[in-house]
Amino acid sequence: MTTAPERVRQAYGSLAAGWRLEKLKFFATARNSNVDKTISDDEEPVSLCNYTDVYYNDRITPDLAFMMGSATPAEIEKFQLKRDHVIITKDSEEWDDIGIPALVVEDMPEVLCGYHLSILEPGPELDGGFLAWLCRSDPLNNQFKLGANGVTRYGLGQYPLKNAFVALPPLDTQKRTAAFLDEKMARIDGLIEKKRALLDRLAEKRQAIITQAVTKGLNPAAPMKDSGIDWLGQIPAHWETLPLRRVARRVVTGRTPPGAAGDYFADGEIPWFTPGDFNGGLLLDSAEKALQAEAFDEGLALRYPPNSVLLVGIGATLGKVAVATVRCSSNQQINAIILEAGNNPVYLAYFLHAVRPEVRITASGNTLPILNQDKTKSLIVLRPPSDEQQKIADLLAENDRGLEHVTSEVGRSIAMLGEHRSALITAAVTGQIEGLR
């Protein structure tokens, strides 16, 4: 018997009689797949179980939409999926995504384990279902994470995988524990799914309320007119339809000080926004980084007045919008809209949020879609009278405050269920639940 390191023994805790703490390689074989997505004419056609199939599913079943690929006869023999195989993620850009497992529920000789994954094939003393849950437990999964090497991308090699320590009870206890966790996790996951569905419905309700308010107004009896724009349809007769340049005093794109100017971020006072600071709220008053005044004096950054509308103009979050309530700056991924007097920045932000799909279409047409200053200025906006803009902004802000309370409570409940899920898995696979020992 190999002696486990102290940190591993502490992680597993005091084991019950009949349990063993040994290296994984004594109970399972581990194989890193080298079957990539390239289809070659001189190879056999196969289906590939890929990274996302494992990442998003606890079980690998025949009804998943596998990708087509090709492989040699030797690869087919080595990497075909069999019942009780456990497939884990071995490579990832995120350290936390190393070692995520999925259990193969039946033999699938036509489906191969794809690249960036490892197959764990249990031996006669190890139950596949138990191993899958064990891989999700902190004592084993943390060993996988610590064994992964890399800086911008992490990879779990064969040695740390095979030499990770597992705590194993007798085989009948393993099967009983796996069945227990299958049932308990199905219940917990069902509750989490219902709560996530509630969050989706709340988000849809919020979107519908915003869209109605910023495109139809608050008075259902108001006379309407054709906007002349298909995606806007009918709008209140007294509202204006005009390009954003008609309501903006300036539209500017932010700047990032060069690397040599990094000291300008030390003890900075002016918030410097990036898309990562857009946290879901409409109003922003602080950023992760702040710039010193000298950066603006030397022309390395642009300063915006309070209540500037910040619109992301490039990247995955293109079209996200917020209002900076403080004097601020931003990087080059953000366009700042400084409005003329009489135009409400919160109303405009809600409007741009409501029509984000159209904003994204405006930026399309390039390999990397970009919403530059000119395209931002050409965006079509609706302008109600200033007092009506204020009423719409106030109503939507009040609605957001109410929804924020509900969504935060639901989010907290989901987090607590996730913590309970993780703790229950670890307790079960380490023999801390009396009836399972």
C-alpha positions as CSV (number, residue, x, y, z in Angstrom):
1,M,0.0,0.0,0.0
2,T,1.3,3.4,-1.0
3,T,1.3,6.1,1.7
4,A,-0.7,9.1,0.6
5,P,0.5,12.6,1.3
6,E,-0.9,14.3,4.4
7,R,-3.0,16.8,2.5
8,V,-4.7,14.0,0.7
9,R,-5.3,12.0,3.9
10,Q,-6.8,15.1,5.5
11,A,-9.0,15.7,2.5
12,Y,-10.5,12.3,2.6
13,G,-10.7,12.3,6.4
14,S,-10.9,9.2,8.7
15,L,-12.0,6.3,6.5
16,A,-14.3,3.5,7.7
17,A,-13.2,-0.1,8.2
18,G,-12.8,-1.8,4.9
19,W,-12.0,1.4,2.9
20,R,-8.7,1.7,1.1
21,L,-6.7,4.8,0.1
22,E,-4.7,4.0,-2.9
23,K,-3.6,5.3,-6.3
24,L,-6.1,5.3,-9.1
25,K,-3.9,3.4,-11.5
26,F,-4.3,0.2,-9.3
27,F,-8.1,0.2,-10.0
28,A,-8.5,1.8,-13.4
29,T,-6.6,2.3,-16.7
30,A,-6.3,5.8,-18.0
31,R,-5.9,6.7,-21.7
32,N,-5.6,10.2,-23.1
33,S,-7.4,10.4,-26.5
34,N,-5.6,11.6,-29.6
35,V,-8.6,11.4,-31.9
36,D,-9.1,14.9,-33.3
37,K,-11.9,16.4,-35.4
38,T,-10.1,16.0,-38.7
39,I,-11.9,13.7,-41.2
40,S,-9.5,11.7,-43.4
41,D,-10.5,9.7,-46.4
42,D,-8.2,6.8,-45.5
43,E,-9.9,6.3,-42.0
44,E,-13.1,4.8,-40.8
45,P,-16.1,7.2,-40.2
46,V,-17.0,7.4,-36.5
47,S,-18.9,9.6,-34.1
48,L,-16.9,11.6,-31.6
49,C,-17.7,12.3,-28.0
50,N,-16.2,15.8,-27.6
51,Y,-15.3,18.1,-24.7
52,T,-18.7,19.8,-24.6
53,D,-20.5,16.4,-24.5
54,V,-18.7,15.7,-21.3
55,Y,-18.7,19.2,-19.8
56,Y,-22.5,19.6,-20.1
57,N,-23.7,16.1,-19.3
58,D,-23.3,13.8,-16.2
59,R,-24.1,10.9,-18.5
60,I,-23.0,10.0,-22.0
61,T,-26.0,8.4,-23.8
62,P,-26.5,7.3,-27.4
63,D,-29.1,10.1,-28.0
64,L,-26.5,12.9,-27.7
65,A,-25.8,14.7,-31.0
66,F,-22.2,13.5,-31.5
67,M,-19.9,15.1,-34.0
68,M,-18.8,13.1,-37.1
69,G,-15.1,12.2,-37.4
70,S,-12.8,9.5,-38.6
71,A,-10.3,7.2,-37.0
72,T,-7.9,4.3,-37.6
73,P,-8.8,0.7,-36.6
74,A,-6.3,1.0,-33.8
75,E,-7.9,4.2,-32.5
76,I,-11.3,2.7,-32.7
77,E,-10.2,-0.3,-30.7
78,K,-8.5,1.9,-28.1
79,F,-11.0,4.8,-27.6
80,Q,-14.5,3.4,-28.3
81,L,-16.9,4.0,-25.5
82,K,-17.9,1.1,-23.2
83,R,-20.4,0.9,-20.4
84,D,-19.0,2.2,-17.1
85,H,-16.2,4.2,-18.7
86,V,-15.7,7.5,-17.1
87,I,-14.7,10.3,-19.5
88,I,-13.0,13.4,-17.9
89,T,-11.9,16.7,-19.3
90,K,-8.1,16.8,-19.3
91,D,-7.4,20.2,-21.0
92,S,-9.0,23.5,-20.5
93,E,-8.4,27.3,-20.6
94,E,-9.9,27.4,-17.1
95,W,-8.3,25.6,-14.1
96,D,-11.7,24.8,-12.6
97,D,-12.7,22.9,-15.7
98,I,-10.1,20.2,-15.3
99,G,-11.3,16.7,-14.3
100,I,-15.1,17.1,-15.0
101,P,-16.5,13.6,-15.5
102,A,-19.3,11.9,-17.4
103,L,-20.4,8.3,-17.1
104,V,-20.9,6.2,-20.2
105,V,-24.2,4.3,-19.7
106,E,-23.9,1.6,-22.3
107,D,-21.5,0.2,-24.9
108,M,-21.2,2.5,-28.0
109,P,-18.6,0.9,-30.3
110,E,-19.3,3.5,-33.0
111,V,-18.6,6.4,-30.7
112,L,-15.0,7.4,-29.8
113,C,-13.6,9.5,-27.0
114,G,-12.4,12.7,-28.7
115,Y,-9.4,15.0,-28.2
116,H,-8.8,16.9,-24.9
117,L,-10.5,14.0,-22.9
118,S,-9.3,11.0,-21.0
119,I,-11.0,7.6,-20.6
120,L,-10.9,6.0,-17.2
121,E,-11.8,2.3,-17.5
122,P,-12.6,0.8,-14.1
123,G,-11.1,-2.6,-13.1
124,P,-13.0,-5.4,-11.3
125,E,-12.8,-3.7,-7.9
126,L,-14.1,-0.3,-9.0
127,D,-17.7,0.6,-10.0
128,G,-17.9,3.2,-12.9
129,G,-20.8,5.0,-11.3
130,F,-19.0,5.4,-8.0
131,L,-15.9,6.6,-9.9
132,A,-17.8,9.2,-11.7
133,W,-19.1,10.7,-8.5
134,L,-15.7,10.3,-6.9
135,C,-14.2,12.4,-9.7
136,R,-16.7,15.2,-8.8
137,S,-15.7,15.1,-5.1
138,D,-13.3,17.7,-3.8
139,P,-10.7,15.2,-2.5
140,L,-10.1,13.7,-6.0
141,N,-11.0,16.6,-8.2
142,N,-8.7,18.9,-6.4
143,Q,-5.8,16.4,-7.1
144,F,-6.6,16.6,-10.8
145,K,-6.6,20.4,-10.7
146,L,-3.3,20.6,-8.8
147,G,-1.8,18.1,-11.2
148,A,-2.7,20.2,-14.3
149,N,0.1,22.3,-15.8
150,G,-0.1,25.5,-17.7
151,V,-0.5,29.2,-17.6
152,T,-3.0,30.3,-20.2
153,R,-4.2,26.7,-20.9
154,Y,-4.1,23.8,-18.4
155,G,-3.5,20.2,-19.2
156,L,-3.7,17.1,-17.0
157,G,-1.0,14.6,-17.9
158,Q,-1.0,10.8,-17.5
159,Y,1.2,10.7,-14.4
160,P,-0.8,13.0,-12.1
161,L,-4.0,11.3,-13.4
162,K,-2.9,7.8,-12.7
163,N,-1.2,8.6,-9.4
164,A,-4.1,10.5,-7.9
165,F,-5.3,8.9,-4.7
166,V,-8.8,7.4,-4.4
167,A,-10.7,6.2,-1.3
168,L,-12.5,3.0,-2.1
169,P,-14.9,0.9,0.0
170,P,-16.0,-2.6,-0.9
171,L,-17.6,-3.0,-4.3
172,D,-21.2,-3.4,-2.9
173,T,-20.7,-0.2,-0.9
174,Q,-19.6,1.6,-4.1
175,K,-22.7,0.6,-6.0
176,R,-25.0,1.5,-3.1
177,T,-23.3,4.9,-2.8
178,A,-23.6,5.5,-6.6
179,A,-27.3,4.6,-6.5
180,F,-27.8,6.9,-3.5
181,L,-26.1,9.9,-5.3
182,D,-28.0,9.2,-8.5
183,E,-31.3,9.6,-6.7
184,K,-30.3,12.6,-4.5
185,M,-28.5,14.5,-7.3
186,A,-31.5,14.0,-9.6
187,R,-33.7,15.8,-7.0
188,I,-31.2,18.6,-6.4
189,D,-30.6,19.1,-10.1
190,G,-34.3,19.2,-10.7
191,L,-34.7,22.0,-8.1
192,I,-31.8,23.9,-9.6
193,E,-33.2,23.6,-13.1
194,K,-36.6,24.9,-11.9
195,K,-35.0,27.9,-10.2
196,R,-32.9,28.6,-13.3
197,A,-36.0,28.4,-15.4
198,L,-37.6,31.0,-13.1
199,L,-34.6,33.3,-13.6
200,D,-35.0,32.9,-17.4
201,R,-38.7,33.8,-17.1
202,L,-37.9,36.9,-14.9
203,A,-35.3,38.0,-17.5
204,E,-37.9,37.5,-20.3
205,K,-40.4,39.5,-18.3
206,R,-37.9,42.3,-17.7
207,Q,-37.1,42.4,-21.4
208,A,-40.8,42.6,-22.4
209,I,-41.5,45.4,-19.9
210,I,-38.5,47.4,-21.1
211,T,-39.2,46.9,-24.8
212,Q,-42.9,47.9,-24.3
213,A,-42.0,51.0,-22.4
214,V,-39.2,52.3,-24.7
215,T,-41.0,51.6,-28.0
216,K,-44.7,52.0,-27.1
217,G,-44.7,54.4,-24.1
218,L,-46.6,54.2,-20.9
219,N,-50.0,55.3,-22.2
220,P,-51.8,52.5,-24.0
221,A,-54.4,55.0,-25.3
222,A,-51.9,57.2,-26.9
223,P,-52.4,57.8,-30.7
224,M,-49.9,55.7,-32.7
225,K,-48.1,56.1,-36.1
226,D,-46.0,53.9,-38.3
227,S,-42.4,54.4,-37.5
228,G,-41.4,53.4,-41.1
229,I,-38.9,50.8,-39.6
230,D,-40.0,47.2,-39.7
231,W,-38.4,46.2,-36.4
232,L,-40.0,49.1,-34.5
233,G,-43.5,49.0,-36.1
234,Q,-46.0,51.4,-34.5
235,I,-44.8,54.0,-32.1
236,P,-46.5,56.9,-30.2
237,A,-47.5,59.6,-32.7
238,H,-45.7,62.4,-30.8
239,W,-42.4,60.6,-30.6
240,E,-39.5,61.3,-32.9
241,T,-37.5,58.7,-34.9
242,L,-34.0,59.9,-35.5
243,P,-30.3,58.8,-35.7
244,L,-28.4,58.8,-32.5
245,R,-26.1,61.6,-33.7
246,R,-29.1,63.9,-33.3
247,V,-29.3,63.4,-29.6
248,A,-25.6,63.1,-28.8
249,R,-23.2,65.9,-28.3
250,R,-20.3,63.6,-28.8
251,V,-19.6,59.9,-29.4
252,V,-16.0,58.9,-28.6
253,T,-14.2,55.6,-28.4
254,G,-12.0,54.9,-25.3
255,R,-8.3,54.3,-25.1
256,T,-5.9,51.9,-23.3
257,P,-2.7,53.5,-22.1
258,P,0.3,51.7,-23.5
259,G,2.1,49.1,-21.5
260,A,4.8,51.5,-20.4
261,A,2.1,53.6,-18.9
262,G,1.0,50.9,-16.4
263,D,1.9,53.1,-13.5
264,Y,-1.0,55.4,-14.3
265,F,-3.3,52.7,-12.9
266,A,-1.5,52.8,-9.5
267,D,-3.7,54.7,-7.0
268,G,-5.9,56.0,-9.8
269,E,-8.9,58.2,-9.1
270,I,-10.9,58.1,-12.4
271,P,-12.8,54.8,-13.0
272,W,-11.6,53.2,-16.3
273,F,-14.3,50.9,-17.6
274,T,-13.9,47.7,-19.7
275,P,-16.7,45.3,-20.8
276,G,-15.8,43.1,-17.8
277,D,-17.2,45.9,-15.5
278,F,-20.7,45.6,-17.0
279,N,-22.1,43.4,-14.2
280,G,-25.7,43.3,-15.3
281,G,-26.8,46.5,-13.6
282,L,-27.7,49.5,-15.7
283,L,-25.9,52.1,-13.5
284,L,-22.2,51.9,-13.0
285,D,-20.3,53.9,-10.4
286,S,-17.0,52.0,-10.1
287,A,-14.6,50.0,-12.2
288,E,-12.0,47.4,-11.4
289,K,-9.2,49.8,-12.5
290,A,-8.9,53.6,-12.2
291,L,-6.5,56.0,-13.9
292,Q,-4.5,58.9,-12.5
293,A,-5.2,62.4,-13.8
294,E,-1.8,62.5,-15.5
295,A,-3.0,59.9,-18.0
296,F,-5.6,62.4,-19.3
297,D,-3.2,65.3,-19.2
298,E,-0.8,63.3,-21.5
299,G,-3.5,62.3,-23.9
300,L,-3.3,58.6,-23.0
301,A,-7.0,58.3,-22.1
302,L,-10.3,60.1,-22.6
303,R,-12.4,61.5,-19.8
304,Y,-16.2,61.4,-19.9
305,P,-18.7,63.4,-17.8
306,P,-21.1,61.8,-15.4
307,N,-24.2,60.2,-17.0
308,S,-22.4,59.2,-20.1
309,V,-23.9,56.1,-21.9
310,L,-21.3,53.4,-22.4
311,L,-21.9,51.0,-25.3
312,V,-19.7,48.0,-25.9
313,G,-18.7,48.1,-29.6
314,I,-16.7,44.9,-30.1
315,G,-16.4,41.3,-28.8
316,A,-18.7,38.8,-27.3
317,T,-20.6,41.4,-25.3
318,L,-21.1,43.8,-28.2
319,G,-24.2,45.9,-27.6
320,K,-24.2,45.7,-23.8
321,V,-25.0,49.1,-22.4
322,A,-24.8,51.0,-19.1
323,V,-24.8,54.5,-17.7
324,A,-21.7,55.7,-15.8
325,T,-23.0,57.8,-13.0
326,V,-19.5,59.3,-12.3
327,R,-16.8,61.0,-14.2
328,C,-14.9,58.2,-15.9
329,S,-12.9,56.8,-18.8
330,S,-12.9,53.5,-20.8
331,N,-10.9,51.2,-23.0
332,Q,-11.2,51.1,-26.8
333,Q,-13.9,48.4,-26.7
334,I,-16.4,50.9,-25.4
335,N,-18.0,53.9,-27.2
336,A,-19.1,56.7,-24.8
337,I,-22.2,58.6,-25.8
338,I,-22.4,62.1,-24.3
339,L,-25.9,63.4,-24.7
340,E,-27.2,66.9,-25.6
341,A,-29.3,68.5,-22.9
342,G,-32.9,67.3,-22.7
343,N,-32.1,63.7,-23.5
344,N,-32.2,61.2,-20.6
345,P,-29.2,58.9,-20.5
346,V,-31.1,56.2,-18.5
347,Y,-34.0,56.1,-21.0
348,L,-31.4,55.9,-23.9
349,A,-29.6,53.0,-22.2
350,Y,-32.9,51.1,-21.7
351,F,-33.8,51.7,-25.4
352,L,-30.4,50.5,-26.6
353,H,-30.7,47.4,-24.3
354,A,-34.2,46.7,-25.8
355,V,-32.9,46.9,-29.4
356,R,-29.6,45.1,-28.8
357,P,-30.2,42.6,-31.6
358,E,-30.5,45.5,-34.1
359,V,-27.4,47.1,-32.6
360,R,-25.5,43.9,-33.2
361,I,-26.8,43.6,-36.8
362,T,-25.5,47.2,-37.4
363,A,-22.1,46.0,-36.4
364,S,-22.1,42.9,-38.6
365,G,-20.5,42.4,-42.0
366,N,-16.9,42.0,-40.9
367,T,-14.8,39.1,-39.8
368,L,-14.8,40.7,-36.4
369,P,-18.0,42.9,-36.1
370,I,-17.2,46.3,-34.7
371,L,-19.5,49.1,-33.8
372,N,-17.3,52.1,-34.4
373,Q,-18.2,55.8,-33.8
374,D,-19.8,56.3,-37.2
375,K,-22.0,53.2,-36.8
376,T,-22.9,54.2,-33.3
377,K,-24.0,57.6,-34.5
378,S,-26.1,56.1,-37.2
379,L,-28.2,53.9,-34.8
380,I,-31.9,54.7,-35.0
381,V,-33.4,55.8,-31.7
382,L,-36.8,56.9,-30.5
383,R,-37.1,60.2,-28.6
384,P,-40.2,60.9,-26.5
385,P,-40.5,64.4,-24.9
386,S,-38.0,64.8,-22.0
387,D,-40.6,64.5,-19.2
388,E,-41.8,61.2,-20.7
389,Q,-38.3,59.9,-21.0
390,Q,-37.9,60.6,-17.3
391,K,-41.1,58.8,-16.4
392,I,-40.1,55.8,-18.5
393,A,-36.6,55.7,-16.9
394,D,-38.1,56.0,-13.4
395,L,-40.6,53.2,-13.9
396,L,-38.1,50.8,-15.5
397,A,-35.5,51.5,-12.7
398,E,-38.2,50.8,-10.1
399,N,-39.1,47.6,-11.9
400,D,-35.4,46.6,-12.0
401,R,-35.0,47.2,-8.2
402,G,-38.0,44.8,-7.5
403,L,-36.7,42.2,-9.9
404,E,-33.1,42.5,-8.5
405,H,-34.4,41.5,-5.1
406,V,-36.2,38.4,-6.4
407,T,-33.4,37.3,-8.7
408,S,-30.8,37.7,-6.0
409,E,-32.8,35.6,-3.7
410,V,-33.2,32.9,-6.4
411,G,-29.5,33.1,-7.2
412,R,-28.6,32.7,-3.6
413,S,-30.9,29.7,-3.4
414,I,-29.2,28.1,-6.4
415,A,-25.8,28.8,-4.9
416,M,-26.8,27.1,-1.7
417,L,-28.2,24.1,-3.5
418,G,-24.9,23.8,-5.5
419,E,-22.9,23.9,-2.2
420,H,-25.2,21.3,-0.7
421,R,-24.8,19.2,-3.8
422,S,-21.0,19.3,-3.7
423,A,-20.9,18.6,0.1
424,L,-23.2,15.7,-0.2
425,I,-21.1,14.1,-3.0
426,T,-18.0,14.4,-1.0
427,A,-19.6,13.1,2.2
428,A,-21.1,10.1,0.4
429,V,-17.9,9.0,-1.5
430,T,-15.7,9.4,1.6
431,G,-18.0,7.3,3.9
432,Q,-19.3,10.1,6.1
433,I,-22.9,9.0,5.6
434,E,-23.7,6.4,8.2
435,G,-26.1,4.3,6.2
436,L,-23.7,4.0,3.2
437,R,-20.7,2.6,5.0
